[in-house]
Amino acid sequence: TLGRNPHAGDLYVFRGRRGDLIKVLWHDGLGMSLYAKRLERGRFIWPSPADGVVALSAAQLGYLLEGIDWRHPQRTWRPELAG
């Protein structure tokens, strides 16, 4: 339904309803692989899709996976200071 070839090497990234879980699907030439990540704090900053598809650079995807706002690279939460 996205009009893409799942065997072309594209990554398919989906976010959970609460925004703290993402799943990444990709075909590596041998089979389909699944990567899932849940944030303990904060939410994944999700792009607004045009026509259901968003193209991100490798750097933007890296920020997204780290829980950093890929539009403005800043953490969406701050670690607690020991004290």
N, C-alpha and C positions, 0 to 999 in steps of 0.2 A: 504493500500500500504506500510505501514511501517512494517508490519509483527508483530504487537503487538496487544494484547487484550485490547481494551479501557475500559473494565470493571475490569481490574486487579489492578487498583489503580495508574497506571502510570500517570504522568503529561505530557501534550503535550504543548510545549511552541513554539510560533511562533513570529517572529519579523517582523515589518512593513518594507517597502522598504527603508524609510529614516533612520531607525535604532533607532528612538526615541519612538517607540510604541512596546509593547509586549502584547500578549494575551496568557493566560494559560487556557487549557481545562482539566478537570478531571471529573471522574465519582465517586461519593461519596457513591454509593450503592443504592441511591434513584433516582438519575438522573444526567444529565450532568450539570456541572457548568462552568461559564466563568468568568475569572478575566482579566481585561485589565489595563495597566498602561502606561502613556506617561510621558517622562522626559521633563521638561521645558528647560533644558540645557544638552548638551552632548548627547551621544548615548549609547545604550546598547552594551556592548562588546559581540560579538556573536562567539561561538565556530565554528570551521571548522568541519562539520559533515563527518564522515566516513560511507558510505552506508546510508546516510540520517538520521542517529540516533546518538545522543550524550547522554551519561550518565553523569549526574552531581550529586554530593553529595548534601545533604540538605544545607550545608554551602555555597557551590558554587552557588546554586540557590538563596540563600539569598543575596549574593553579587550581582548577576546578577540583581535581582529585585530592589536593591538599587542604581543601576547605577555604581557599583564599578567593576573594572576589576577583575573577579573571578580568573584569572590566576596569577595575581600579585595584591593583595588587596590594591588598591589605588583609590581614587575618580577620575572620568574622568573629573571633573570640580571642581573649587574652588569657594566658595561663596565670593561675593564682601565684602570687609571690609568697615564698616561704618567709615566715617571720614571726 
